Amino acid sequence: MNNIADTLSKVMDDNGVKYKKNELENVTDYANKIYKDKKRMSGKSVMEHTLGVAKYVAGLKLDDTSIYAALLHEVIKYDEYNEEDMLKASSKEVVNMVNTISKLSYFNFKHGNKKVDVETLRKMFIAIAKDIRTVIIKLADRLYNMQNIKEVDEKTAKEMAKECLDIYAPIAHRLGMSKLKAELEDISFRTLYKDEYQEIKKQIDEKKSERESYINERIAEITKALDKEGIEATVYGRPKHFYSIYKKMKQKGCKATDLFDLLAIRIIVNSVKDCYSALGIVHDMYKPMPGRFKDYIAVPKTNMYQSLHNTVFGANGVPFEVQIRTWDMHNVAEEGIAAHFSYKEKTSKIDNADKKLIWIRKALELQQELEDTTENMSKMKTELFGEEVFVFTPKGEIKSLPKGSTPIDFAYSIHQKIAEQMVGAKVNSKMVPINTVLSNTDIVEIITSKNSKGPSRDWLKYVKTSGAKSKISSFLKKQGRDINIAHGKEIFEKYLRKQKISKDELTKEKYLEEMLKNFSFKTIDDCYENIGFGSVSPLKVMNKLNEAYKKDNIEVKNEGISKASSLRSKSNSDLVIVENIPNCKVQFAKCCNPIPGDEIVGYITNSNGVSIHTLNCHNITKLNNNSRKINVSWVKNNNTSFTTKIVVKANNRNNILTDVISKLNELKVNIEGMNTKTTQDRENIMEFSLNISDVAQLQKIIRNLKKVDSVFEVKRLK
């Protein structure tokens, strides 16, 4: 075997991972072929990096497929890569995993850029739902990079650290991988908040020896007491990681040394029975602190964590935390979802692990329920990565909800129909208002009635979960149509009166028909309903009616416009309507290249009629003379094509250009021109000039191009 194969085989043997010698040799030979002499920006070899990730994955006891995918996770970057060769060296499963990991890897770091966060999270959720192992490998990859963060410049280091705290550490937490999460957080904390890190370190180091001596005395006492009762146990001190200390200090407004759980002891036993027996022994020895006991064995966290937690008073009244768990619980607490994978019964184990990740289903449901992507991900971060409360149904079923949830959220977590028939709620057998904030271990009972009128608009103020808000809004919109119609009509008429606009003149049938077509409404009641519900503003409706009115009542208003109207060009005037000027000569500005669907504005030139710009064109926004601006609009259904440019950024691989062009051909898009180049960062940048009809077609093209393997950005050029 080659050196890489020897190294990996030893790690796999040490961790009990089964593998075939010939498969290992084929994979490592292929890795050597691709990575040969390749260097990272730090100057270290690519092989050193990928081997480090593979060894970490092997240490988690993941299967041989995962280890091979970890070793090969960067091969797609290089020209030598060929999918057919990789298939010969590994398997289809490995190739699929590497492709997924590759899609998780290409993000442009932009500090504070919400769109980057959104896209990263979206891809993470999809990858987890598809195959959890790919995300575990990505987390291992990120950990390796963070361990070597001193090799990059300060700006990049801070951007990496922020992304870790915002995305990767919370994902690791949700997967139950506390050991990896803690390391990611501490390195990120040290990188982003150097002064705070050093201050906490100083506070802890000042009394380190004193604390260690105290804990060692308690360990000896507890070990002796457990031995006396015949309970086999491992007892040791548990250090608290720095970022966790920092968060608690910020939350409680105190010093590090004032925190109870800086002093902590972990007891690991062989059975659940021994857990509770050990707890009894600890309580006999030390006085428990009221309100600090948590039984995560009976009520596990959603990330599968199980343990008994309590804070007790030791010698001299000094409090310290005790955690008690079995070895199986300990493995899950340290490695999380990875502990559920095994080289044995691979498929069944993976399926079983997937079932434990209820939060993934929540994430995917939220994506479907929330229309706006940014809002979607913002709410996901709050709900999925924030604090939780665990409450019970009257039958003892556990429900996990975001902190701050109410009985309304609880009702919707059971079933939508139950929530819509809800008339009251009991918490711990007592009637409570439906906006009561729920606490851990509350027993919640929903009182229903078939005569219930359903959710009211006030419920939206009380609910915490996005799913509940979405379902309430949908119900209100559906059930409150008559009310919304009346309310919307009142709002619109009041708006017209305020603007001193004649309702009779503006709302003639022919103008209404034009306006309804613009909004895709069937009747005027549909329009009023949407105004009443708040999804359409009266201003937008009035503007569309005004456009129809002006098209029917053309008047030339000023001399400058008259001059522009004398300059005519039939071709462009058939595409754009200039306010009050029939057949006005128009030209499309080359600085912004507007196409149908763009919001546009006209600019009266000295000799060339009216120049058409997009509303956000930089030449228009910096214009001081607003008197030369004029309202313009697109002619509907003009059946004219326009040239626009797009840029496609992708991971440089074989056939990427062919795949992109094939997708454009599939969409029946005419390519007028193209230009492509490869950057030093191994990015392939392709610029296309496309012949299209409008913005809607352009958006469809962009959506479909983003689905092409290795493409990570598509945008319009202006």
ZADOKOL-323040 format. One record per residue (C-alpha): residue in three letters; y, x, z. Coordinates in steps of 0.02 Angstrom, whole numbers, padded with zeros to 5 digits, always signed. Example, Ala and Ser with C-alpha at 12.3 -4.5 7.8 and 13.67 -1.06 7.14 Angstrom:
# ZADOKOL-323040
ala-00225+00615+00390
ser-00053+00684+00357
This chain:
# ZADOKOL-323040
met+00000+00000+00000
asn+00183+00052-00025
asn+00296+00092+00124
ile+00377-00082+00126
ala+00207-00166+00123
asp+00148-00054+00266
thr+00302-00099+00370
leu+00285-00286+00340
ser+00097-00291+00365
lys+00119-00211+00538
val+00250-00339+00590
met+00145-00483+00523
asp-00010-00418+00611
asp+00086-00399+00776
asn+00143-00580+00764
gly-00022-00654+00707
val+00038-00705+00534
lys-00105-00719+00409
tyr-00079-00647+00235
lys-00174-00581+00084
lys-00159-00394+00056
asn-00146-00407-00134
glu-00008-00540-00124
leu+00091-00433-00002
glu+00077-00283-00118
asn+00131-00385-00271
val+00285-00454-00181
thr+00339-00286-00109
asp+00312-00198-00277
tyr+00423-00327-00360
ala+00555-00307-00224
asn+00551-00117-00249
lys+00573-00142-00436
ile+00727-00254-00417
tyr+00811-00170-00266
lys+00779+00010-00322
asp+00936+00114-00290
lys+01040-00045-00259
lys+01174-00027-00125
arg+01275-00152-00024
met+01464-00137-00002
ser+01434-00042+00160
gly+01335+00090+00066
lys+01170+00039+00146
ser+01024-00002+00032
val+00989-00182-00015
met+00807-00154+00029
glu+00854-00106+00207
his+00947-00272+00225
thr+00814-00385+00150
leu+00675-00296+00244
gly+00771-00321+00407
val+00785-00508+00371
ala+00600-00519+00325
lys+00550-00430+00487
tyr+00655-00551+00590
val+00574-00700+00503
ala+00402-00624+00536
gly+00452-00604+00719
leu+00481-00793+00724
lys+00298-00811+00668
leu+00344-00906+00511
asp+00213-00908+00372
asp+00187-00773+00240
thr+00279-00878+00108
ser+00437-00878+00216
ile+00425-00690+00244
tyr+00409-00656+00057
ala+00557-00771+00020
ala+00659-00677+00151
leu+00617-00510+00069
leu+00661-00574-00105
his+00812-00681-00058
glu+00937-00569-00151
val+00840-00532-00311
ile+00932-00668-00411
lys+01093-00566-00398
tyr+01029-00430-00514
asp+01007-00414-00702
glu+00827-00354-00681
tyr+00780-00524-00608
asn+00669-00636-00712
glu+00594-00796-00644
glu+00432-00774-00742
asp+00405-00599-00670
met+00442-00665-00496
leu+00314-00804-00520
lys+00183-00675-00567
ala+00225-00573-00412
ser+00232-00717-00287
ser+00214-00906-00306
lys+00311-01061-00360
glu+00345-01102-00177
val+00425-00931-00149
val+00530-00947-00308
asn+00593-01120-00254
met+00638-01056-00081
val+00732-00906-00153
asn+00829-01020-00271
thr+00879-01133-00125
ile+00931-00983-00018
ser+01034-00918-00163
lys+01130-01082-00172
leu+01168-01067+00014
ser+01235-00892-00009
tyr+01383-00904-00125
phe+01543-00959-00041
asn+01718-00890-00059
phe+01780-00854+00116
lys+01948-00940+00143
his+02004-00944+00322
gly+02037-01123+00376
asn+01986-01194+00207
lys+01908-01364+00245
lys+01834-01378+00069
val+01730-01221+00097
asp+01666-01290+00262
val+01625-01456+00180
glu+01528-01377+00038
thr+01435-01258+00155
leu+01382-01399+00271
arg+01333-01512+00126
lys+01218-01378+00054
met+01148-01340+00227
phe+01101-01522+00258
ile+01019-01539+00088
ala+00921-01376+00113
ile+00862-01429+00286
ala+00803-01597+00220
lys+00713-01509+00077
asp+00633-01362+00171
ile+00690-01309+00345
arg+00621-01135+00319
thr+00756-01090+00192
val+00893-01122+00320
ile+00800-01020+00452
ile+00796-00875+00328
lys+00982-00900+00291
leu+01019-00895+00478
ala+00918-00734+00494
asp+01016-00663+00347
arg+01181-00709+00427
leu+01126-00635+00595
tyr+01083-00469+00510
asn+01256-00468+00427
met+01342-00507+00591
gln+01246-00367+00679
asn+01321-00249+00550
ile+01494-00331+00545
lys+01582-00166+00583
glu+01539-00113+00405
val+01663-00237+00327
asp+01854-00243+00336
glu+01940-00337+00478
lys+01996-00486+00372
thr+01821-00518+00302
ala+01745-00492+00474
lys+01857-00626+00550
glu+01820-00748+00409
met+01632-00720+00431
ala+01648-00742+00619
lys+01745-00905+00602
glu+01617-00975+00480
cys+01481-00926+00604
leu+01564-01022+00747
asp+01604-01172+00636
ile+01440-01189+00541
tyr+01298-01066+00569
ala+01295-01064+00761
pro+01301-01257+00771
ile+01161-01268+00643
ala+01058-01143+00745
his+01093-01249+00900
arg+01035-01407+00814
leu+00877-01317+00759
gly+00851-01268+00942
met+00863-01080+00904
ser+00961-01036+01062
lys+00925-00849+01058
leu+00993-00831+00880
lys+01137-00950+00916
ala+01191-00851+01070
glu+01193-00687+00973
leu+01292-00763+00828
glu+01418-00836+00949
asp+01442-00678+01052
ile+01469-00566+00900
ser+01590-00694+00825
phe+01680-00712+00992
arg+01699-00522+01007
thr+01765-00514+00828
leu+01890-00658+00839
tyr+01949-00645+01020
lys+01940-00461+01069
asp+02057-00475+01219
glu+01971-00628+01293
tyr+01801-00547+01267
gln+01853-00389+01357
glu+01933-00489+01500
ile+01772-00588+01531
lys+01668-00430+01519
lys+01782-00347+01647
gln+01771-00496+01767
ile+01581-00499+01756
asp+01559-00310+01769
glu+01666-00302+01928
lys+01534-00387+02035
lys+01383-00356+01923
ser+01284-00250+02047
glu+01323-00372+02189
arg+01263-00520+02086
glu+01107-00431+02027
ser+01061-00384+02206
tyr+01085-00566+02262
ile+00980-00636+02119
asn+00841-00509+02146
glu+00829-00564+02328
arg+00814-00748+02274
ile+00683-00702+02141
ala+00578-00615+02274
glu+00593-00767+02391
ile+00545-00892+02254
thr+00401-00786+02188
lys+00329-00770+02364
ala+00342-00959+02394
leu+00259-01001+02227
asp+00118-00878+02258
lys+00087-00954+02429
glu+00063-01126+02345
gly-00050-01052+02211
ile+00070-01081+02066
glu+00060-00945+01934
ala+00237-00911+01872
thr+00353-00785+01793
val+00522-00779+01881
tyr+00673-00682+01817
gly+00862-00683+01809
arg+00945-00763+01658
pro+01106-00686+01591
lys+01238-00805+01524
his+01307-00758+01353
phe+01493-00724+01343
tyr+01548-00860+01222
ser+01465-00992+01330
ile+01560-00925+01481
tyr+01723-00927+01381
lys+01699-01110+01329
lys+01664-01164+01509
met+01816-01066+01572
lys+01927-01155+01445
gln+01850-01323+01489
lys+01867-01304+01678
gly+02022-01194+01681
cys+01944-01062+01796
lys+01890-00881+01801
ala+01719-00822+01744
thr+01671-00778+01922
asp+01704-00958+01979
leu+01566-01031+01870
phe+01406-01088+01958
asp+01283-01042+01822
leu+01335-00860+01805
leu+01197-00835+01934
ala+01040-00907+01860
ile+00852-00896+01884
arg+00721-00951+01760
ile+00545-01001+01817
ile+00409-01012+01683
val+00243-01095+01731
asn+00084-01150+01643
ser+00096-01341+01649
val+00216-01487+01667
lys+00136-01528+01834
asp+00179-01353+01895
cys+00360-01378+01837
tyr+00387-01522+01959
ser+00287-01435+02096
ala+00398-01281+02077
leu+00553-01393+02084
gly+00492-01465+02251
ile+00466-01291+02321
val+00641-01236+02267
his+00717-01391+02349
asp+00623-01354+02510
met+00697-01179+02511
tyr+00876-01216+02458
lys+00995-01364+02471
pro+01025-01446+02300
met+01204-01471+02241
pro+01235-01659+02215
gly+01249-01719+02036
arg+01185-01559+01956
phe+01002-01603+01927
lys+00951-01632+01744
asp+00775-01676+01688
tyr+00762-01623+01505
ile+00572-01632+01514
ala+00570-01821+01535
val+00722-01838+01420
pro+00718-01695+01293
lys+00875-01647+01196
thr+00880-01693+01012
asn+00853-01509+00967
met+00683-01518+01056
tyr+00743-01423+01211
gln+00646-01461+01371
ser+00674-01392+01547
leu+00719-01440+01725
his+00896-01388+01775
asn+00969-01388+01949
thr+01102-01297+02048
val+01062-01253+02230
phe+01148-01165+02375
gly+01068-00999+02420
ala+01103-00876+02560
asn+01282-00879+02626
gly+01312-01041+02530
val+01320-00953+02361
pro+01269-01075+02222
phe+01151-01025+02082
glu+01064-01117+01940
val+00874-01136+01924
gln+00786-01177+01760
ile+00602-01224+01762
arg+00492-01243+01607
thr+00320-01210+01533
trp+00283-01067+01413
asp+00275-01189+01266
met+00445-01260+01316
his+00511-01083+01332
asn+00456-01036+01156
val+00539-01192+01085
ala+00697-01158+01188
glu+00710-00981+01119
glu+00653-01005+00939
gly+00680-01193+00915
ile+00609-01269+00757
ala+00534-01100+00709
ala+00413-01116+00855
his+00336-01268+00769
phe+00286-01169+00615
ser+00120-01081+00605
tyr+00015-00993+00477
lys-00119-01119+00528
glu-00110-01296+00461
lys+00052-01251+00373
thr+00089-01418+00289
ser+00052-01528+00438
lys+00153-01416+00552
ile+00303-01422+00436
asp+00292-01610+00422
asn+00280-01623+00611
ala+00433-01512+00631
asp+00532-01619+00509
lys+00494-01775+00612
lys+00577-01695+00762
leu+00742-01673+00671
ile+00810-01849+00688
trp+00987-01783+00669
ile+00953-01734+00489
arg+00918-01915+00446
lys+01082-01957+00533
ala+01173-01829+00427
leu+01102-01895+00264
glu+01140-02075+00316
leu+01320-02027+00355
gln+01338-01947+00184
gln+01287-02111+00104
glu+01397-02220+00215
leu+01558-02121+00205
glu+01645-02112+00036
asp+01766-01968+00064
thr+01676-01801+00074
thr+01802-01716+00187
glu+01802-01864+00307
asn+01613-01867+00296
met+01592-01687+00351
ser+01728-01696+00482
lys+01639-01842+00565
met+01472-01755+00546
lys+01536-01604+00638
thr+01597-01715+00780
glu+01441-01821+00791
leu+01305-01697+00752
phe+01373-01540+00834
gly+01470-01617+00978
glu+01411-01662+01151
glu+01284-01802+01172
val+01237-01934+01298
phe+01059-01996+01321
val+01039-02180+01363
phe+00890-02297+01379
thr+00841-02466+01311
pro+00772-02590+01442
lys+00597-02540+01380
gly+00629-02356+01416
glu+00661-02295+01237
ile+00784-02150+01231
lys+00938-02158+01119
ser+01047-02007+01083
leu+01231-02047+01049
pro+01392-01943+01034
lys+01489-01923+01195
gly+01615-02065+01212
ser+01499-02197+01133
thr+01504-02378+01190
pro+01378-02522+01196
ile+01434-02565+01019
asp+01373-02394+00956
phe+01212-02422+01053
ala+01186-02593+00973
tyr+01207-02523+00797
ser+01087-02380+00837
ile+00953-02512+00869
his+00985-02629+00721
gln+01135-02695+00624
lys+01082-02877+00648
ile+01075-02856+00838
ala+01250-02780+00837
glu+01321-02922+00730
gln+01250-03053+00852
met+01313-02957+01005
val+01415-03059+01130
gly+01405-02945+01283
ala+01316-02797+01364
lys+01235-02746+01528
val+01235-02567+01589
asn+01117-02532+01733
ser+01089-02721+01753
lys+01277-02757+01772
met+01385-02848+01645
val+01517-02731+01574
pro+01653-02741+01440
ile+01587-02691+01268
asn+01711-02545+01262
thr+01634-02463+01416
val+01600-02277+01387
leu+01415-02239+01414
ser+01351-02099+01526
asn+01188-02002+01532
thr+01035-02101+01593
asp+01124-02271+01578
ile+01006-02416+01542
val+01091-02525+01412
glu+01046-02705+01369
ile+01131-02799+01226
ile+01163-02986+01250
thr+01152-03079+01084
ser+01184-03256+01021
lys+01149-03337+00854
asn+01319-03423+00871
ser+01409-03257+00874
lys+01551-03241+00749
gly+01508-03057+00723
pro+01615-02900+00745
ser+01802-02914+00766
arg+01933-02793+00701
asp+01958-02730+00881
trp+01781-02658+00880
leu+01841-02522+00762
lys+01949-02454+00906
tyr+01801-02442+01024
val+01660-02366+00921
lys+01626-02180+00912
thr+01491-02166+00778
ser+01536-02165+00594
gly+01387-02272+00548
ala+01446-02412+00663
lys+01625-02402+00596
ser+01564-02411+00417
lys+01452-02563+00451
ile+01591-02653+00548
ser+01716-02624+00406
ser+01591-02687+00278
phe+01556-02844+00382
leu+01741-02882+00408
lys+01778-02862+00224
lys+01635-02976+00175
gln+01658-03110+00311
gly+01846-03112+00318
arg+01880-03145+00134
asp+01980-03307+00158
ile+02082-03233+00299
asn+02114-03075+00199
ile+02165-03174+00045
ala+02294-03273+00144
his+02353-03118+00236
gly+02364-03017+00075
lys+02462-03152-00017
glu+02585-03161+00128
ile+02605-02970+00129
phe+02633-02961-00059
glu+02759-03103-00066
lys+02853-03032+00083
tyr+02858-02863-00006
leu+02930-02943-00165
arg+03065-03033-00064
lys+03110-02870+00024
gln+03128-02784-00146
lys+03228-02934-00211
ile+03105-02959-00354
ser+03077-03130-00433
lys+02897-03183-00401
asp+02899-03314-00539
glu+02958-03190-00670
leu+02841-03047-00623
thr+02682-03146-00594
lys+02666-03234-00761
glu+02487-03251-00819
lys+02497-03117-00955
tyr+02565-02989-00829
leu+02435-03035-00699
glu+02294-03012-00825
glu+02355-02836-00866
met+02370-02790-00682
leu+02197-02858-00638
lys+02119-02755-00779
asn+02200-02597-00709
phe+02121-02625-00538
ser+01956-02698-00604
phe+01988-02861-00509
lys+01914-03023-00578
thr+02040-03142-00499
ile+02209-03138-00412
asp+02117-03184-00250
asp+02020-03020-00264
cys+02187-02931-00273
tyr+02257-03024-00121
glu+02096-02990-00024
asn+02111-02803-00051
ile+02294-02805-00001
gly+02250-02904+00156
phe+02110-02784+00202
gly+02222-02632+00172
ser+02125-02550+00030
val+02267-02579-00097
ser+02453-02568-00061
pro+02576-02702-00123
leu+02679-02560-00200
lys+02537-02511-00319
val+02510-02692-00371
met+02696-02718-00400
asn+02706-02558-00504
lys+02565-02616-00619
leu+02646-02787-00639
asn+02811-02700-00675
glu+02730-02594-00810
ala+02663-02750-00897
tyr+02832-02836-00880
lys+02928-02689-00953
lys+02809-02673-01101
asp+02854-02853-01141
asn+03040-02837-01109
ile+03098-02673-01187
glu+03282-02628-01162
val+03371-02467-01206
lys+03474-02419-01055
asn+03568-02256-01082
glu+03633-02142-01215
gly+03519-01997-01174
ile+03367-02106-01196
ser+03435-02178-01357
lys+03450-02003-01426
ala+03270-01967-01378
ser+03213-02130-01458
ser+03280-02078-01629
leu+03157-01934-01634
arg+02990-02010-01678
ser+02812-01949-01699
lys+02682-02081-01734
ser+02532-01980-01676
asn+02587-01949-01496
ser+02684-02109-01474
asp+02520-02201-01500
leu+02452-02113-01345
val+02594-02131-01220
ile+02714-02273-01179
val+02890-02216-01137
glu+02985-02338-01026
asn+03096-02454-01129
ile+03082-02346-01287
pro+02969-02404-01430
asn+02892-02269-01541
cys+02980-02129-01450
lys+02939-01952-01508
val+02835-01869-01372
gln+02754-01699-01350
phe+02626-01641-01222
ala+02680-01497-01112
lys+02574-01340-01131
cys+02611-01286-00952
cys+02499-01422-00877
asn+02403-01498-01027
pro+02398-01681-00967
ile+02251-01792-01018
pro+02223-01981-00997
gly+02192-02021-00815
asp+02317-01891-00751
glu+02473-01958-00665
ile+02614-01914-00786
val+02803-01910-00799
gly+02919-01889-00948
tyr+03062-01764-00967
ile+03201-01800-01093
thr+03228-01641-01194
asn+03384-01596-01294
ser+03303-01602-01466
asn+03117-01639-01455
gly+03109-01813-01382
val+03014-01834-01220
ser+02900-01697-01151
ile+02748-01765-01054
his+02698-01672-00894
thr+02574-01704-00754
leu+02660-01769-00597
asn+02614-01612-00498
cys+02663-01489-00637
his+02755-01341-00560
asn+02893-01353-00691
ile+02926-01535-00642
thr+02915-01512-00453
lys+03046-01374-00454
leu+03162-01474-00569
asn+03331-01513-00490
asn+03398-01632-00623
asn+03301-01793-00591
ser+03413-01893-00709
arg+03316-01825-00859
lys+03150-01888-00791
ile+03082-02050-00864
asn+02933-02160-00823
val+02788-02147-00945
ser+02610-02214-00949
trp+02452-02191-01050
val+02402-02314-01186
lys+02235-02392-01140
asn+02084-02364-01254
asn+02173-02248-01376
asn+02008-02168-01434
thr+02092-01998-01450
ser+02017-01833-01394
phe+02111-01699-01296
thr+02080-01515-01268
thr+02065-01456-01089
lys+02003-01297-01008
ile+01879-01274-00866
val+01816-01121-00773
val+01635-01108-00714
lys+01589-00980-00580
ala+01407-00937-00553
asn+01290-00809-00480
asn+01254-00685-00621
arg+01076-00709-00679
asn+00979-00712-00841
asn+01011-00864-00953
ile+01151-00935-00844
leu+01268-00952-00995
thr+01129-01034-01096
asp+01096-01159-00956
val+01280-01205-00941
ile+01301-01229-01129
ser+01139-01332-01134
lys+01209-01447-01000
leu+01370-01470-01100
asn+01268-01510-01256
glu+01165-01633-01154
leu+01329-01719-01105
lys+01379-01722-01291
val+01536-01620-01259
asn+01617-01527-01404
ile+01653-01344-01357
glu+01809-01280-01448
gly+01805-01106-01373
met+01738-01000-01230
asn+01760-00835-01140
thr+01645-00755-01011
lys+01649-00602-00897
thr+01555-00529-00748
thr+01651-00467-00595
gln+01611-00320-00481
asp+01544-00447-00354
arg+01410-00501-00479
glu+01497-00664-00516
asn+01489-00735-00692
ile+01654-00819-00739
met+01648-00932-00892
glu+01802-01017-00968
phe+01776-01162-01089
ser+01895-01259-01201
leu+01822-01434-01213
asn+01862-01584-01320
ile+01866-01737-01205
ser+01936-01913-01195
asp+02002-01928-01017
val+01995-01872-00834
ala+01843-01981-00797
gln+01741-01888-00929
leu+01804-01721-00862
gln+01751-01766-00684
lys+01578-01815-00748
ile+01564-01646-00836
ile+01615-01552-00678
arg+01491-01650-00569
asn+01347-01612-00688
leu+01390-01428-00710
lys+01388-01405-00520
lys+01205-01456-00524
val+01157-01309-00635
asp+01058-01178-00539
ser+01167-01032-00473
val+01333-01120-00514
phe+01442-01126-00359
glu+01614-01179-00425
val+01682-01281-00571
lys+01865-01326-00589
arg+01994-01377-00718
leu+02121-01249-00778
lys+02300-01303-00801
